[in-house]
Amino acid sequence: MKTSLTYSGSYMESIYNNVETNINLAWWRYFPLFTGAMSYAKIILIVGAGPRLGAGIASKFREGGYKVALAARSLTTGLSAEGTLEIKVDLADPTSVPQMFETVKQFWGIPNVVVYNGANRLLTPPDDPFSASLETITASRTVGFDSAYVTAQEALRGFQQLSSFAAKAFIYTGNTLNQIAIPGVSPFAYGKVSAAMMIEYAANAYGGRRCKFYYVDERLEDGRPAGEDLDGVAHGKIYWELAHELVQSKWLVTFTKEGGRREFIGKDFDGYTREDHFLNMKGFGL
């Protein structure tokens, strides 16, 4: 039986869009076209790369055949002995972000996966969030949101130049602060809340165009923040899965080291929720 195909952009898109009607397709005739569509440079750029999460994510993607570019203030731009591209970037200066992407492009090409780990964890007394100066708020927000915003913009510009079959994903390393106001970390939280909203907007706007955006938050099994127990290997595993999903799934991703992706509400380090903190304010106590 002759099968009718609707060509929407490329032959392989028609296969995805007509799976049930293509069961009898002699796909092997089109194998060269298939492999040509799927051949693209696999490059991951990890921004704000450190020895724990950055290293774990890099290791997973390197095992999967990716070229790895790491960007951080502590690095010196150039290729390491292991073949990793290291880029010096100061996320306190958002204007430095475009050059970071240009460096990756000059060495290897356009990154199809971009991970943002940048953060500036500035604190206040737990009972006085407005004690932070505007300079403190700005310093924390610039790294947590402003530079992340420019990074996401640059990532999207690159994604739009890649094959429609490249695994394209921007992943922001978040935490529970977009779901609960934990006392004492308000300057840090403002950037995370803004970044979570940015990712939601991006996923809604671009996810349907195969440019995926995720805000990822590791938790303990009881839903409390992972905190100092954040696991680089577990991040590498979940980031690999998200980067290679065929379609955008829910933008807010909470997961545990052992259990993988699971949905949680916001909890602080003692296990209290937003409602618990509200009741405490009303005089009922925690």
BAZARO-552351 format. One record per residue: x, y, z of N, C-alpha, C in turn; chain. Coordinates in pm, 1 decimal, decimal comma. Example, Ala and Ser with C-alpha at 12.3 -4.5 7.8 and 13.67 -1.06 7.14 Angstrom:
        nx        ny        nz       cax       cay       caz        cx        cy        cz  unit
    1319,0    -569,0     780,0    1230,0    -450,0     780,0    1320,0    -330,0     780,0     A
    1285,0    -225,0     708,0    1367,0    -106,0     714,0    1290,0       3,0     787,0     A
# end
This chain:
        nx        ny        nz       cax       cay       caz        cx        cy        cz  unit
      85,1    -119,9       0,0       0,0       0,0       0,0      87,6     123,2       0,0     A
      57,1     214,0     -85,6     135,8     336,4     -96,5      93,9     432,2      14,0     A
     192,2     487,0      82,9     164,3     574,7     196,1     181,1     720,0     155,4     A
      86,4     801,8     193,7      92,7     944,2     162,9     154,2    1018,9     278,7     A
     250,0    1106,8     249,6     318,0    1182,7     353,8     295,5    1330,9     335,0     A
     287,4    1401,9     447,1     279,0    1547,4     443,5     414,7    1602,4     483,6     A
     480,9    1672,8     393,8     613,7    1725,8     421,7     602,3    1860,6     488,8     A
     633,0    1866,3     618,9     625,6    1991,9     694,7     764,5    2028,7     743,4     A
     841,9    2084,4     655,9     976,2    2128,8     694,4    1083,8    2030,8     652,2     A
    1061,9    1901,5     673,1    1160,9    1802,6     634,3    1096,9    1665,4     634,1     A
    1164,3    1570,9     568,5    1111,0    1435,3     559,7    1093,4    1373,4     697,3     A
    1192,9    1389,2     785,1    1186,0    1323,7     914,9    1074,7    1381,4    1001,3     A
    1043,4    1510,3     988,8     931,1    1566,1    1062,3     803,1    1495,8    1022,6     A
     790,5    1460,9     894,0     669,1    1393,7     849,4     655,8    1257,1     914,6     A
     769,3    1193,1     942,4     763,0    1063,8    1010,1     710,6    1081,1    1152,6     A
     764,0    1181,8    1224,5     716,5    1205,7    1359,6     568,7    1241,0    1361,5     A
     524,4    1317,2    1262,1     386,3    1364,6    1259,3     289,0    1262,4    1203,5     A
     339,5    1155,0    1142,2     253,1    1055,2    1079,8     295,5     914,7    1119,3     A
     325,2     894,3    1247,9     378,9     767,4    1294,2     287,1     651,5    1257,8     A
     157,7     665,3    1286,4      65,3     554,6    1266,5      45,8     521,8    1118,9     A
      54,8     621,5    1032,0      31,3     598,5     889,5     156,2     554,1     816,0     A
     269,2     546,0     889,5     394,1     510,7     822,9     448,2     375,4     867,4     A
     362,5     292,9     924,5     407,8     165,0     976,8     471,5      80,5     867,5     A
     412,7      84,3     747,4     461,5      -0,7     639,2     566,4      68,0     551,9     A
     613,9     183,8     595,1     711,7     257,1     515,1     844,6     182,2     509,1     A
     899,6     167,3     390,8    1030,8     103,1     376,8    1136,7     204,6     416,6     A
    1150,9     224,3     548,7    1233,4     332,5     601,8    1379,1     319,2     561,2     A
    1422,3     192,8     534,8    1563,1     173,9     504,2    1602,5     244,3     374,3     A
    1504,7     270,9     287,1    1535,5     341,8     163,6    1582,1     484,0     190,9     A
    1539,3     533,7     304,4    1567,3     673,6     337,0    1673,0     685,6     446,5     A
    1743,9     575,5     474,7    1841,2     577,6     583,6    1948,4     684,9     566,3     A
    2001,4     704,8     443,7    2100,8     812,3     429,1    2043,7     948,5     464,6     A
    1917,3     972,9     427,5    1854,5    1099,8     460,8    1835,2    1112,2     611,0     A
    1797,5     998,9     673,5    1777,8     996,6     818,6    1906,6    1031,7     891,1     A
    2016,0     964,5     852,5    2141,9     989,6     921,0    2192,1    1129,8     894,1     A
    2165,2    1183,5     775,3    2207,8    1319,7     745,8    2134,3    1419,4     831,9     A
    2002,4    1394,7     853,1    1922,8    1486,4     934,9    1966,3    1482,5    1079,7     A
    2012,4    1363,1    1124,8    2045,6    1346,9    1265,3    2191,0    1381,5    1295,5     A
    2273,6    1408,3    1195,4    2413,9    1437,1    1219,3    2432,6    1585,9    1243,9     A
    2465,0    1620,5    1367,6    2492,0    1757,8    1403,6    2596,5    1756,6    1514,2     A
    2669,1    1863,1    1526,3    2771,1    1871,1    1630,0    2703,5    1873,6    1766,2     A
    2743,3    1781,7    1852,3    2685,0    1775,1    1986,6    2777,1    1851,3    2081,8     A
    2730,2    1967,3    2124,1    2810,9    2056,1    2207,7    2727,9    2101,7    2326,8     A
    2780,6    2086,8    2446,7    2715,9    2139,6    2566,1    2802,1    2250,1    2624,1     A
    2737,8    2360,8    2659,0    2802,6    2473,1    2727,3    2746,8    2478,8    2868,7     A
    2834,3    2464,6    2968,1    2793,8    2469,5    3108,8    2846,2    2599,8    3167,5     A
    2755,7    2688,3    3201,8    2788,9    2823,0    3248,3    2783,8    2826,6    3401,2     A
    2889,5    2880,8    3461,6    2898,3    2875,5    3606,7    2940,0    2736,4    3651,0     A
    3030,4    2675,6    3574,3    3070,7    2536,5    3597,5    3159,6    2526,1    3720,4     A
    3125,3    2432,9    3808,2    3203,2    2411,4    3929,1    3245,1    2265,6    3942,9     A
    3312,1    2231,3    4052,7    3367,1    2096,7    4069,6    3264,6    1990,4    4105,6     A
    3141,8    2030,7    4138,4    3041,7    1931,4    4176,8    2937,3    1913,9    4066,2     A
    2844,6    2007,7    4053,2    2741,2    1993,9    3951,7    2799,1    2002,5    3811,0     A
    2883,2    2102,8    3788,7    2941,9    2118,8    3656,6    3018,3    1995,5    3613,4     A
    3096,3    1939,8    3704,2    3176,4    1822,0    3671,6    3088,0    1701,1    3643,2     A
    2982,8    1684,4    3723,2    2892,8    1571,0    3703,8    2818,1    1578,1    3572,8     A
    2770,8    1697,2    3537,4    2697,9    1716,1    3412,0    2792,8    1697,2    3293,3     A
    2911,5    1755,2    3304,2    3010,3    1743,0    3196,4    3045,3    1597,5    3170,8     A
    3064,9    1520,9    3276,7    3103,0    1381,1    3263,3    2995,9    1301,5    3189,1     A
    2870,0    1323,2    3224,3    2760,8    1250,0    3160,1    2752,6    1281,4    3010,6     A
    2761,9    1407,2    2976,4    2750,0    1445,2    2835,8    2873,6    1404,9    2756,4     A
    2988,9    1409,7    2820,0    3111,1    1364,8    2751,7    3100,4    1216,1    2718,0     A
    3045,9    1138,3    2810,2    3026,1     995,3    2785,7    2930,2     974,0    2668,8     A
    2837,4    1069,0    2649,2    2740,6    1057,7    2541,1    2789,3    1113,6    2409,0     A
    2918,0    1144,2    2400,4    2975,3    1188,7    2273,9    2973,7    1338,2    2251,6     A
    2946,1    1415,4    2356,7    2942,2    1560,5    2343,5    3079,5    1622,3    2361,8     A
    3102,8    1731,4    2291,3    3213,1    1820,4    2322,4    3165,8    1909,9    2436,5     A
    3251,4    1931,3    2534,8    3211,9    2002,2    2656,1    3285,4    2135,3    2666,5     A
    3208,2    2242,4    2684,7    3263,8    2375,5    2711,0    3221,1    2418,5    2850,3     A
    3316,6    2459,3    2930,7    3290,9    2505,5    3066,6    3322,8    2654,6    3075,5     A
    3235,2    2730,3    3139,9    3257,3    2874,1    3154,9    3245,7    2912,6    3302,0     A
    3345,3    2982,8    3351,3    3345,4    3028,1    3490,7    3449,4    3137,7    3507,2     A
    3434,8    3213,8    3612,9    3527,1    3324,3    3638,8    3667,1    3274,7    3670,8     A
    3676,9    3153,8    3727,0    3806,0    3101,6    3770,9    3888,0    3038,3    3659,5     A
    3829,6    3024,6    3538,8    3896,8    2955,5    3429,6    3977,0    3050,6    3341,2     A
    4068,2    2993,4    3266,3    4142,5    3065,6    3164,7    4101,5    3011,1    3028,6     A
    4068,0    3097,4    2936,0    4014,9    3054,0    2807,3    4117,5    2972,8    2728,2     A
    4073,6    2856,5    2683,2    4158,1    2768,7    2603,1    4116,2    2624,1    2620,5     A
    4178,3    2533,8    2543,8    4150,0    2391,0    2552,8    4236,0    2327,4    2661,7     A
    4172,5    2245,6    2744,3    4246,7    2173,8    2847,5    4314,6    2051,7    2786,0     A
    4398,3    1987,3    2863,9    4467,8    1868,2    2815,7    4369,5    1756,5    2781,8     A
    4252,5    1756,3    2846,9    4151,0    1653,8    2822,7    4061,8    1688,1    2703,8     A
    4084,0    1806,0    2643,1    4003,6    1845,1    2529,0    3878,4    1923,0    2563,5     A
    3865,9    1965,2    2688,5    3753,6    2048,5    2730,0    3783,8    2194,5    2697,4     A
    3685,9    2262,4    2642,4    3701,5    2405,3    2617,0    3666,9    2481,1    2743,9     A
    3762,6    2554,2    2797,9    3741,3    2633,2    2917,9    3737,2    2780,9    2880,5     A
    3639,1    2853,1    2936,7    3617,7    2993,0    2899,9    3607,8    3077,3    3026,6     A
    3683,5    3182,0    3032,0    3673,8    3275,1    3144,3    3556,5    3369,4    3120,3     A
    3463,7    3377,0    3216,1    3350,1    3468,0    3204,9    3311,4    3514,4    3344,1     A
    3275,6    3640,3    3356,3    3232,2    3697,3    3483,4    3082,4    3722,6    3473,8     A
    3003,1    3640,6    3539,9    2857,5    3651,8    3531,4    2802,7    3773,4    3606,3     A
    2891,0    3844,2    3678,2    2850,8    3971,8    3737,0    2840,9    4079,8    3630,6     A
    2885,0    4046,6    3509,4    2879,5    4138,8    3395,1    2804,0    4071,2    3280,5     A
    2673,7    4093,0    3268,7    2595,3    4026,6    3163,6    2644,7    4055,8    3022,7     A
    2713,1    4168,6    3002,6    2760,2    4202,0    2868,3    2872,3    4109,7    2821,7     A
    2928,5    4030,5    2913,9    3035,7    3938,3    2876,5    2981,7    3807,2    2818,6     A
    2850,9    3786,1    2831,9    2791,7    3658,1    2791,0    2799,3    3633,6    2639,8     A
    2764,0    3730,3    2553,5    2770,9    3701,9    2409,2    2908,5    3656,2    2362,0     A
    3014,2    3712,8    2416,1    3149,2    3671,3    2375,9    3176,4    3527,1    2416,2     A
    3119,0    3483,3    2526,6    3133,0    3344,1    2568,8    3079,3    3250,3    2460,2     A
    2961,8    3282,2    2407,6    2903,5    3201,3    2300,3    2988,4    3209,9    2173,0     A
    3040,1    3326,8    2145,2    3122,2    3343,7    2026,6    3248,3    3258,2    2035,9     A
    3303,6    3246,1    2155,7    3422,1    3163,0    2174,8    3391,7    3017,0    2145,4     A
    3277,3    2967,3    2195,8    3238,4    2828,8    2167,6    3221,9    2809,7    2017,1     A
    3157,5    2905,0    1953,6    3132,5    2895,7    1809,5    3262,9    2893,6    1731,2     A
    3359,7    2975,4    1771,4    3487,0    2981,3    1700,5    3564,5    2851,1    1713,7     A
    3556,9    2787,3    1830,1    3630,3    2662,9    1850,9    3559,1    2544,5    1786,5     A
    3427,1    2532,4    1810,7    3356,3    2410,2    1773,3    3228,2    2432,1    1693,4     A
    3155,7    2536,1    1725,1    3025,6    2556,2    1663,2    2923,4    2602,3    1766,2     A
    2796,6    2592,5    1730,9    2688,3    2639,9    1816,4    2650,1    2532,8    1917,1     A
    2647,9    2564,0    2045,9    2606,6    2463,4    2144,4    2457,7    2433,4    2133,7     A
    2424,2    2305,6    2135,3    2282,3    2267,9    2128,1    2222,0    2241,6    2265,3     A
    2306,7    2232,0    2366,8    2259,5    2223,0    2505,3    2335,4    2326,8    2587,2     A
    2261,2    2408,3    2661,1    2321,7    2511,7    2745,6    2267,6    2496,1    2886,9     A
    2357,6    2487,4    2982,3    2320,8    2473,5    3123,7    2368,0    2597,7    3197,7     A
    2280,2    2654,6    3280,4    2317,1    2773,1    3357,9    2319,6    2737,6    3505,7     A
    2439,6    2741,1    3565,2    2457,9    2710,9    3707,2    2493,8    2834,3    3790,6     A
    2501,0    2950,3    3729,0    2548,6    3069,4    3798,8    2459,9    3109,5    3915,8     A
    2523,3    3150,9    4025,3    2449,1    3195,5    4143,5    2539,3    3281,8    4231,2     A
    2477,8    3375,1    4302,4    2548,8    3458,3    4399,7    2463,7    3460,9    4525,7     A
    2496,9    3374,3    4619,8    2411,6    3347,6    4736,9    2440,1    3449,3    4847,7     A
    2371,2    3563,0    4841,3    2385,0    3667,2    4942,8    2268,8    3657,3    5041,8     A
    2298,2    3689,5    5168,3    2204,5    3659,7    5276,8    2161,0    3784,8    5352,6     A
    2057,6    3766,9    5437,4    2011,2    3869,3    5532,0    1981,2    3799,4    5664,3     A
    1963,3    3875,3    5772,9    1909,5    3812,6    5893,8    1773,6    3749,9    5861,8     A
    1743,0    3632,6    5916,1    1618,3    3564,3    5881,9    1492,1    3646,8    5906,9     A
    1496,0    3736,2    6006,6    1375,9    3812,0    6040,9    1377,0    3954,3    5984,6     A
    1471,7    3984,1    5893,3    1481,1    4120,2    5841,0    1522,9    4121,1    5693,1     A
    1434,8    4074,0    5603,8    1472,0    4067,4    5461,6    1499,7    4202,3    5398,3     A
    1440,7    4310,4    5452,3    1461,7    4443,6    5394,8    1588,7    4510,6    5445,8     A
    1668,6    4438,1    5520,9    1797,3    4493,5    5563,9    1897,6    4493,8    5449,1     A
    1871,7    4417,5    5343,6    1963,0    4412,4    5229,3    1957,9    4543,5    5152,0     A
    2074,2    4594,5    5117,1    2080,8    4715,8    5035,4    2043,3    4682,7    4891,6     A
    2012,1    4786,4    4815,9    1982,0    4765,8    4674,7    2104,6    4710,6    4602,8     A
    2223,2    4750,9    4645,2    2346,1    4699,6    4583,7    2357,7    4548,1    4604,6     A
    2319,9    4502,1    4723,4    2323,1    4358,5    4751,8    2222,7    4283,9    4665,7     A
    2100,3    4339,2    4658,2    1996,8    4277,2    4575,4    2042,5    4270,3    4430,2     A
    2099,9    4379,7    4380,9    2144,2    4385,4    4241,9    2256,2    4287,0    4215,1     A
    2351,0    4276,7    4308,5    2464,3    4185,7    4290,0    2418,1    4040,3    4280,1     A
    2323,2    4003,3    4364,7    2273,5    3866,1    4362,3    2187,1    3840,3    4239,6     A
    2100,6    3936,1    4207,6    2009,4    3920,5    4094,3    2083,7    3918,8    3960,7     A
    2191,4    3996,3    3951,1    2264,6    4004,2    3824,2    2315,3    3867,5    3781,9     A
    2370,3    3792,6    3876,6    2419,8    3658,8    3845,2    2304,2    3559,4    3832,4     A
    2208,8    3567,9    3925,5    2100,0    3471,3    3926,6    1998,7    3487,6    3815,2     A
    1981,1    3613,1    3766,9    1881,3    3634,1    3662,5    1934,5    3707,7    3539,7     A
    1994,5    3825,4    3556,8    2030,8    3907,7    3441,3    2121,1    3833,0    3343,2     A
    2229,6    3775,2    3393,3    2320,1    3701,7    3305,6    2255,4    3573,8    3253,7     A
    2166,5    3516,7    3334,1    2092,4    3398,6    3287,9    2000,1    3434,6    3172,6     A
    1940,6    3552,6    3180,2    1850,9    3598,4    3073,9    1927,1    3615,4    2942,0     A
    2042,7    3679,5    2949,8    2122,8    3698,8    2828,5    2172,2    3563,4    2776,4     A
    2208,4    3473,7    2866,7    2251,5    3340,1    2826,8    2139,8    3266,5    2753,6     A
    2017,3    3276,3    2805,2    1903,0    3211,4    2740,9    1875,9    3272,6    2603,2     A
    1887,5    3404,3    2594,2    1870,3    3471,4    2464,5    1971,1    3419,7    2362,3     A
    2097,0    3415,8    2401,7    2202,5    3371,8    2310,7    2184,7    3224,1    2275,0     A
    2144,4    3143,9    2373,4    2120,4    3001,7    2346,4    2011,3    2984,9    2241,7     A
    1902,8    3058,4    2256,7    1791,7    3048,0    2162,1    1834,5    3090,8    2021,9     A
    1911,4    3197,6    2012,6    1960,7    3241,6    1880,9    2037,8    3128,1    1812,7     A
    2116,0    3057,2    1891,7    2190,1    2945,1    1835,6    2098,4    2829,5    1798,1     A
    2004,2    2796,2    1886,0    1912,0    2685,5    1858,2    1840,7    2705,7    1724,6     A
    1802,9    2829,1    1698,5    1726,1    2859,0    1577,5    1808,1    2842,0    1450,1     A
    1939,3    2828,8    1464,1    2025,8    2807,2    1348,1    2061,0    2660,2    1328,1     A
    2020,6    2575,2    1422,3    2055,1    2433,8    1415,9    1947,8    2352,7    1345,3     A
    1983,8    2232,0    1308,9    1889,1    2138,2    1249,9    1769,1    2119,5    1341,8     A
    1652,4    2099,2    1281,5    1532,4    2077,2    1362,4    1540,7    1947,5    1440,9     A
    1639,5    1862,6    1411,9    1653,1    1735,5    1480,6    1764,4    1736,2    1584,7     A
    1830,2    1848,4    1601,6    1926,8    1859,6    1710,1    1852,4    1860,7    1843,2     A
    1912,6    1800,2    1944,1    1854,8    1802,5    2078,5    1886,4    1938,3    2140,5     A
    1789,4    2027,9    2139,7    1812,0    2166,6    2182,3    1746,1    2192,2    2317,2     A
    1827,0    2231,5    2415,8    1772,0    2253,9    2549,0    1853,1    2356,9    2625,7     A
    1781,3    2442,9    2697,6    1840,9    2535,4    2794,6    1791,7    2491,0    2931,4     A
    1885,6    2462,4    3021,4    1850,0    2411,0    3153,8    1908,4    2502,8    3260,5     A
    1819,6    2555,1    3345,3    1860,3    2644,5    3454,1    1862,3    2563,2    3582,9     A
    1974,3    2565,1    3651,8    1984,5    2495,9    3779,8    1922,0    2582,4    3888,0     A
    1804,7    2541,1    3931,9    1730,0    2619,4    4029,9    1730,4    2555,1    4167,2     A
    1637,6    2597,0    4248,8    1615,4    2536,0    4380,3    1471,2    2564,5    4421,3     A
    1438,5    2539,4    4544,5    1299,3    2549,4    4588,5    1251,0    2693,4    4610,2     A
    1340,1    2791,6    4594,4    1305,0    2929,8    4629,1    1198,1    2990,7    4538,5     A
    1169,4    2928,8    4425,0    1057,4    2977,7    4344,6     924,3    2929,7    4399,5     A
     928,5    2842,2    4502,2     806,0    2787,6    4559,9     785,9    2822,9    4706,5     A
     887,8    2873,5    4772,2     874,4    2907,0    4913,7     977,9    3012,7    4952,6     A
     937,9    3105,6    5039,4    1027,9    3210,8    5087,5    1100,2    3161,5    5212,4     A
    1218,1    3102,5    5192,4    1297,7    3055,5    5306,0    1364,5    3175,8    5371,8     A
    1345,5    3195,0    5501,9    1403,2    3312,1    5568,8    1554,5    3319,5    5554,8     A
    1604,9    3443,1    5535,7    1748,5    3467,6    5536,9    1817,3    3467,7    5402,1     A
    1744,0    3433,7    5294,5    1810,2    3424,6    5163,6    1736,9    3506,6    5057,2     A
    1668,6    3612,7    5098,9    1586,1    3687,9    5003,8    1664,3    3742,7    4883,6     A
    1785,9    3797,9    4898,9    1856,0    3847,1    4778,9    1880,3    3735,6    4676,8     A
    1915,5    3618,7    4724,7    1937,6    3501,7    4641,7    1806,2    3457,0    4576,7     A
    1698,3    3464,3    4654,4    1568,4    3415,0    4607,4    1512,0    3497,5    4493,2     A
    1531,6    3629,5    4496,6    1471,5    3714,7    4393,2    1518,4    3672,9    4253,3     A
    1646,4    3637,5    4241,5    1697,7    3593,3    4112,5    1637,4    3461,0    4069,8     A
    1620,1    3368,1    4165,9    1563,9    3237,1    4133,6    1417,8    3248,7    4091,1     A
    1341,5    3330,7    4162,6    1200,2    3349,2    4127,6    1188,4    3407,5    3986,6     A
    1269,8    3508,6    3957,8    1267,2    3570,4    3824,5    1307,6    3469,9    3717,4     A
    1409,5    3388,8    3746,7    1456,0    3290,8    3649,6    1349,6    3184,8    3622,7     A
    1279,1    3142,8    3726,7    1172,9    3043,6    3707,4    1063,9    3098,7    3615,9     A
    1028,1    3224,1    3635,3     927,3    3285,7    3548,2     979,4    3296,5    3405,2     A
    1107,0    3330,3    3391,0    1167,5    3337,2    3257,9    1157,3    3202,1    3187,5     A
    1189,9    3095,4    3258,6    1185,5    2961,9    3199,4    1043,0    2923,5    3161,5     A
     946,1    2957,1    3244,3     807,1    2926,2    3210,7     764,4    2998,0    3082,9     A
     796,3    3126,8    3074,6     765,5    3201,7    2952,0     832,4    3136,9    2831,0     A
     959,3    3100,5    2845,8    1034,0    3044,3    2733,7     977,9    2909,2    2690,6     A
     947,2    2823,2    2787,5     892,6    2691,7    2754,2     760,1    2705,3    2680,5     A
     676,0    2797,2    2726,3     545,9    2817,5    2661,6     561,0    2872,7    2520,3     A
     660,1    2959,6    2500,8     676,4    3024,9    2370,9     753,6    2940,1    2270,4     A
     858,3    2870,7    2317,2     949,5    2804,6    2224,5     948,0    2652,0    2232,8     A
     888,4    2597,2    2337,2     888,7    2452,5    2354,7     825,5    2379,4    2238,0     A
     721,2    2437,4    2182,1     654,6    2376,5    2068,0     735,9    2382,0    1941,0     A
     845,2    2459,5    1943,7     934,5    2470,3    1827,4    1062,1    2389,1    1847,0     A
    1054,5    2293,5    1939,3    1165,3    2202,4    1968,2    1285,9    2272,2    2029,0     A
    1262,5    2383,2    2095,8    1365,2    2448,9    2176,5    1316,6    2440,7    2320,6     A
    1373,8    2349,1    2397,6    1321,0    2316,7    2529,7    1387,6    2401,4    2638,6     A
    1309,8    2435,1    2740,4    1357,8    2515,1    2853,2    1310,1    2452,1    2983,8     A
    1403,8    2438,2    3080,2    1370,5    2373,4    3206,8    1434,8    2446,6    3325,4     A
    1361,9    2447,0    3434,8    1411,4    2494,0    3564,7    1416,6    2369,8    3652,9     A
    1537,7    2333,4    3699,2    1556,4    2203,6    3764,8    1598,6    2221,7    3910,3     A
    1537,6    2143,3    3996,8    1551,6    2159,8    4141,6    1563,1    2022,3    4206,6     A
    1681,6    1990,8    4263,0    1699,2    1862,9    4331,9    1646,0    1870,1    4474,3     A
    1576,5    1765,8    4515,8    1520,8    1756,7    4651,2    1567,1    1628,1    4719,8     A
    1549,4    1626,3    4851,9    1562,3    1502,7    4926,9    1433,1    1422,9    4909,3     A
    1433,2    1299,1    4953,1    1317,5    1212,8    4931,3    1191,4    1266,3    4998,0     A
    1205,0    1344,2    5105,5    1088,0    1399,1    5173,2    1047,9    1536,8    5119,6     A
    1113,5    1581,8    5014,8    1076,1    1707,4    4950,9    1152,5    1829,0    4999,6     A
    1236,6    1814,3    5100,2    1317,6    1927,2    5145,9    1428,7    1955,6    5045,0     A
    1484,2    2077,4    5046,2    1592,7    2108,7    4951,3    1713,1    2017,4    4971,5     A
    1779,6    1982,0    4864,0    1898,8    1897,8    4874,3    2014,0    1974,0    4939,6     A
    2018,3    2105,9    4919,0    2119,1    2188,8    4984,9    2260,4    2141,6    4957,8     A
    2335,8    2117,3    5064,6    2474,9    2075,1    5051,5    2488,2    1932,0    5000,7     A
    2375,1    1861,4    4989,5    2377,4    1723,5    4939,9    2348,9    1714,8    4790,1     A
    2352,2    1827,9    4719,7    2332,7    1824,8    4574,9    2430,2    1726,5    4511,4     A
    2380,9    1648,8    4417,1    2460,1    1541,8    4359,4    2488,4    1567,7    4211,2     A
    2615,3    1578,7    4174,9    2652,6    1608,9    4037,8    2616,4    1498,5    3940,0     A
    2634,6    1373,9    3980,6    2602,8    1260,8    3892,7    2452,9    1255,9    3865,1     A
    2371,9    1277,5    3968,9    2226,3    1276,4    3952,0    2182,0    1390,1    3860,6     A
    2245,3    1506,8    3874,0    2214,1    1617,9    3784,0    2250,0    1581,7    3640,3     A
    2365,5    1519,7    3621,7    2405,0    1480,2    3487,6    2302,6    1388,2    3423,5     A
    2251,3    1293,2    3500,7    2153,8    1197,4    3448,2    2023,6    1266,1    3408,9     A
    1968,8    1349,8    3497,2    1840,0    1413,7    3467,1    1855,9    1517,0    3356,1     A
    1970,0    1585,8    3351,9    1991,8    1684,6    3246,0    2003,3    1616,7    3110,0     A
    2067,3    1501,0    3107,1    2076,2    1425,8    2981,7    1936,1    1387,7    2933,3     A
    1852,8    1339,6    3024,5    1716,6    1299,4    2988,3    1637,1    1418,1    2935,2     A
    1646,7    1530,6    3002,8    1571,8    1649,0    2960,1    1621,3    1699,7    2824,9     A
    1751,4    1701,3    2806,9    1808,1    1752,2    2681,8    1763,9    1669,8    2562,4     A
    1737,1    1541,0    2583,7    1707,7    1452,1    2471,5    1561,3    1410,2    2463,9     A
    1475,6    1474,0    2540,6    1332,4    1453,4    2520,2    1294,0    1503,6    2381,1     A
    1204,9    1432,6    2314,6    1163,3    1474,4    2180,7    1080,2    1601,6    2184,6     A
    1002,2    1618,9    2291,3     917,6    1736,6    2303,7     932,4    1795,4    2443,5     A
     898,7    1921,2    2455,2     905,0    1990,6    2584,1     808,2    1926,6    2682,5     A
     858,1    1886,3    2797,5     771,3    1842,4    2906,0     758,1    1957,8    3005,5     A
     697,5    1932,4    3119,7     674,4    2039,4    3216,6     804,3    2112,3    3248,4     A
     800,2    2245,1    3242,1     922,1    2325,8    3256,6     981,8    2317,8    3396,0     A
     898,9    2300,5    3498,3     946,4    2293,7    3636,8     974,7    2147,4    3670,7     A
    1102,0    2118,0    3693,6    1143,8    1979,8    3716,7    1202,2    1966,9    3856,6     A
    1135,2    1890,8    3941,5    1191,5    1855,2    4070,8    1225,2    1706,6    4066,8     A
    1336,5    1670,1    4129,6    1379,2    1530,5    4123,2    1459,9    1495,9    4247,3     A
    1477,0    1366,1    4270,0    1560,8    1318,4    4379,3    1673,4    1232,7    4322,7     A
    1778,2    1219,2    4400,0    1895,6    1143,9    4356,8    1859,9    1000,2    4321,3     A
    1778,9     936,6    4403,6    1747,2     796,3    4382,8    1619,5     774,7    4303,0     A
    1522,3     866,5    4318,5    1391,0     843,6    4258,1    1366,8     910,4    4125,1     A
    1460,1     994,1    4080,4    1439,3    1063,0    3954,0    1334,1    1172,4    3964,7     A
    1267,6    1197,0    3856,0    1173,8    1309,5    3847,2    1048,6    1283,9    3929,9     A
    1019,0    1376,4    4020,1     899,5    1369,2    4104,9     852,0    1510,8    4132,6     A
     722,6    1526,9    4149,8     667,7    1659,2    4178,3     663,1    1683,3    4328,9     A
     706,3    1804,1    4370,1     704,7    1843,2    4510,6     649,9    1984,6    4522,7     A
     596,4    2015,0    4639,7     565,7    2153,5    4673,6     689,6    2213,5    4739,4     A
     687,8    2345,0    4762,8     801,6    2408,8    4826,2     810,7    2375,1    4973,7     A
     931,4    2339,3    5018,1     958,1    2315,3    5159,9    1091,8    2378,3    5196,2     A
    1104,8    2419,7    5322,8    1234,4    2469,9    5367,1    1316,7    2354,5    5423,3     A
    1433,0    2385,7    5480,8    1523,9    2280,8    5525,7    1470,6    2203,1    5645,8     A
    1371,7    2259,3    5715,9    1308,6    2189,0    5827,1    1180,8    2116,9    5785,7     A
    1147,0    2126,3    5658,4    1028,2    2058,7    5608,9     901,4    2141,8    5614,6     A
     914,2    2270,6    5652,7     796,6    2356,5    5661,4     759,1    2411,6    5523,3     A
     629,8    2435,5    5504,4     577,2    2484,3    5377,6     543,1    2632,8    5386,8     A
     496,7    2689,7    5276,4     451,3    2828,6    5275,1     340,1    2849,7    5377,5     A
     248,2    2756,6    5381,8     135,9    2769,4    5474,8     184,1    2767,4    5618,7     A
     284,2    2683,3    5647,7     339,5    2679,4    5783,1     398,3    2814,1    5823,2     A
     471,0    2877,7    5732,0     531,4    3008,0    5762,6     424,2    3115,4    5778,5     A
     317,2    3105,9    5702,5     207,7    3201,7    5716,4     140,6    3185,6    5852,6     A
     117,3    3061,1    5891,9      55,1    3037,1    6022,5     145,5    3083,7    6135,4     A
     276,6    3069,0    6119,1     370,5    3119,0    6218,3     358,5    3269,8    6234,1     A
     346,5    3339,3    6121,2     328,6    3484,6    6124,9     200,4    3520,9    6198,7     A
      96,4    3438,5    6184,5     -31,9    3464,7    6248,6     -29,6    3430,4    6396,0     A
      81,4    3370,9    6444,3      95,0    3343,4    6585,8      69,3    3200,6    6625,8     A
      56,7    3110,8    6527,8      31,4    2972,0    6561,1     160,4    2893,9    6582,1     A
     272,2    2950,2    6540,8     403,1    2886,9    6565,2     435,4    2777,1    6467,2     A
     565,3    2748,9    6453,4     611,0    2640,4    6367,8     640,3    2517,1    6452,3     A
# end
